[in-house]
Amino acid sequence: MSGKAALRRDLLAARRLLGQEDVGRTAAVLSAAAQELPELTAARTVAAYVSVGREPGTHPLLDALRARGVRVLLPVLMADNDLDWAVFEGAEHLVPAGRGLREPDGVRLGPRAVLDADAVLLPGLAADGRGMRLGRGGGSYDRVLARLASAGAHPALIVLLYDDEVVARVPEEPHDHPVDAVVTPAGVRRFRAPAS
């Protein structure tokens, strides 16, 4: 088992121990902290995701961004594991999708829609002190990050995690990109200053 696979296994096992009350309480704390980030207060468009299961919750943050007038793009998983995007129009417009995910029921905007984002919230299982993020291993967000890089787009990259998911070191590969900030219940950790 690779270093990434072993770390994923351990982190997913720890998440399975969380109760729904813990997950809900943490989602509210993460939402409040994330809303104060300059990268999000100044954003007109944010690419985000719908948390599922025991992932650090994004639902309160999605609602708060939308209420503030931010255009929120949510991913739509395509057959080849790449991501299309659609605008978040509220929780009542989220429908069940493959792999237990939920996605918007609106118009698909194409994989390049993410290039309009001022900030991108990335799902993750861990990050380290260098800002290297460990994803779930499906490669969908590696494609998103590669698409942003090849277009010369530099949105703020932010990941929401539980406190114990900021680890000493995440094994990295050449295609991995560091994030700019990690938001945990304990606070925000920055790896790059926000653009002014």
N, C-alpha and C positions, 0 to 999 in steps of 0.2 A: 504494500500500500504506500503510495507517495506521501510526502509530507503534507501536501494540500489535502489529500483525501483523508488522512488521519485527523488533521485539525478540523476538517468539516464534520467528520463523524462525532468528534468530542463536543463540538459546539452545538450541533443539532441535538445531541443527547441532553445537554444542559438546558436547551430551550424546551425540550419536552417536559421538563420538571416544573416549568412555570405554570401557575394557575391563571385562569382567564382574568381574575381580578387584578393580578400583578401586571398582566399584559395591558389591560385597560388603563390602569393608573399610570403606567410608564408611557403609554401613548399620549396622554394628556400633558405630561411633563415634557416629553420630547417636542410636542407641537408648540408649547409655549416657548421653549428655548429656541427652536428653529425659526419661529416667526420673528425673533429679534435679530437674526443674522442679517447684516447689511446686504449680503448677496440675495436674500429673499425679500427684504423690505424694498429694495430697488428694482426687483425683477418685474417685467411685464409678462413674460412667459416662463413657466417652470415645467420641465419634464419630470414627472414623478412616477409613482407606482402604487398599486393598491396592495397593502399588506394582507397576508393571509396567515391563518394559523397563529403561531406564537412568534411571528416576526415582530420586531419593534413596530408598533402601530402607526400607520400614516393617516388613518381616516380623519381624526380631528384636524390635522394639518391641511389635508386636501380641502376640507370644508372651509377652513379659515382663509386659505389663499383665495379660493373661489369667491368667498364673501367680500374679500378686499378688492375684487376686480381683476385678479391675476388670471391670465389664460393658463390653465393647467392641462398639460398633455399627458395622457396615460398610454402605456404600451398595450399593443395587441399582438400576441404571439402568433407568428406565421408558421407554416408547416416546416420551413427549413431552420427554425429557431431564431430567425432574425425578428426584429421588432418593427411593426407598423405603429402608428400613433393616432389617437383620436382625442377630442377635447372632452374633459370631465364636465358633465352637465348636472352633477349631483348623484348621490348614492342610489337614487331610484332609477338611474340610467346605467347602472352596472349590472352586467349579466354574467352567469357562470360561463367559464371557458375551460379549455383543456388544462390538465395538471393541477386542478383545484384552484385555478386563478379566477379573478373577476376582471372584466374589461368593459370599457364603455360601449354602448350600443350605437353610437353615432357614426358619422362619416369618417372613413379611413383617409388619413392625410398623406400616407406614404412614409417609408423609412427615413427620408431626408427631412421630415418635419422637425425632428429633434434639433436640427441646425438653427432653428429660430429661438431655442431656449437660452435664457440668460443664466439659468442654473439648472442642474440636473441632480435629482435625488436618486442615488443608486442603491439598490438592495445589496446587502452584504451580510456576511457571517462574522467578519472580524476586520480589524485594521491594526496596523502597527505604528510605532513612533515615527516612521518615515512617511506615513500616509498610504502605504500599500494596502489595498483592499482585497479581502478574500470573498469571492462570490460563491454561488452554489455550484458552479462548474459546467453550466449549460452552454456558456459562450455567447449568449444573447447580448449581454452588456459589453463584452469584449468587442463585438461588432459595432455597437453604438459608439464606443470610445474611439475605435479605429476610424469610423465615419466622421466623427467630430475632428479628429486630428488631421485626416486627409483633406478636409474642407478648410482647415485653418481656423476652426471655431474654438473658442476658449471659454465656454460657460463654466461657472463655478461648479465643482463636483463635490457633492455632500453625501455622507452616509449616516444613517441613524442606527445606533447600536445600543445594546445593553452595556453597563459598565464593565463587566468582566470579559467583554469581547474586544477590548483594546488590549492586544497581546504584545509580547516582547518582539516577535518577528513573524511576519507572514511570508511563506515561501513565494518567491516571485519568478516569473518567466519573462522573456524579452518583450512580449506583447502587453504586459501589465502596465497600467497607468496609476500613479498615485492620485488620491483625492485631495481636495483643498481643505476640507474640514470634516470632523466627526462630531456628531451631537450624541451625547449620552445623558442619562438622568443626572450624572454628576456635573455636567457642563459641556462646554465646547472646546475641542482641541483643534488648533489650526496648524496647517502645514504650509500654507501660503496666505499672505495678507490679501484681504478682499480688494478688488480693483476699485479705484476711487473715481 
